[in-house]
């Protein structure tokens, strides 16, 4: 069975390592590593000393990846 030829868009993505919108093209492993930067933290108010949990907010690319993952049904 012959391999399919790459489209012009796929060749451009491979050559530039970026998507059509200019954002970086990532491998699956790279995307997971990027998502892993969304972390829970424990914060402390300087005046009262009260501690509270806070999770870092995903940036646009991370939110898009999370939205795609949430759209998958098995």
Secondary structure, DSSP 8 states (H G I E B T S, - for coil): -------HHHHHHHHHTB-TTS-B---HHHHHHHHTT--EEEEE-TTT--EEEEE----HHHHHHHHHHHT---
